[in-house]
Amino acid sequence: MIIVSRLTEILNGNIIHHQNYFVMLRWALIFFIVAVIAAIFGFGGIAAGAASIAKILFFIFLVLFLVSIIAGAVRR
């Protein structure tokens, strides 16, 4: 239940105003939801496109997250 409420806050933009770090994660979640909805309705091309965009954004977010963790560890 906590995960659902956190995702709802991210999608509504409540967290983004306080922390700009979640902007890319928000877009990845939006494209993921679009891909799931399109897959349910059977729009294969739209679902594949949205899923690939979500995957790219997720990996970019993951790389930036790891870089920020490493940079924070090096500063200490």
N, C-alpha and C positions, 0 to 999 in steps of 0.2 A: 504494500500500500504506500509506503514511503517513496518507493521508486516512481510510482505513478504520479504522486503529487509533485515530486521533483521535476519529472518530465513535463508536467502540465505547467509548472512555473517557468521552465526554460522556454517552452513553446509560446507561452503568453508574453514573454519578454520581461518578466518581473526580475529575473536574476541578471539579465543582460545589462540593465541600467546600473547595477552595482558592480558587476564584474564583466569586463569586456572579453574575458577569456572564453566565454561560452558562446560567442557569436558563431564560430565555425561549427561547433557541436550542434547548435540550434538548426543551422541549415542542413547538416547531415541528417538530423532527426526528421526534419520536414520532408526531405527528399525520400527518406526511408518510408515514411508514412504514405507519401504519394505513391511510391512503388508498390507497397502492400495493397493499397486500395485499388490501384490499377490492375494488379495481378488478380485480385478477387473478381473484378469485372471482366477480366480476360483481355485486357489491352496489352498484349505482349510487348509491342515496341515501346510504348510509353513506360511500362513497368521496367523494362530492361534499361532504358535511358535514365530513368530516375534512380534506379538501383546503382548504376555505374557512377552517376554523379555523387550519390551518397557514399559509395565506397571510396571514391577519390577524396572527398572532403574528410571522411573519417581518417584515412591514412595521413593526410596533411595535418589534421588535428593531432593525431598520435605522435607524429614526428616533432611537431612544435612543442607538445607536452613533454616529450623526452628531452628535447633540447633545453627547455626551461628548467627541468629537474637537474640536468647535468650542470647547467650554468649556475643554478642556485647552490649546488653542492661544491662547485669550484670556488665560489665567493666566500664560503665559510671556511 
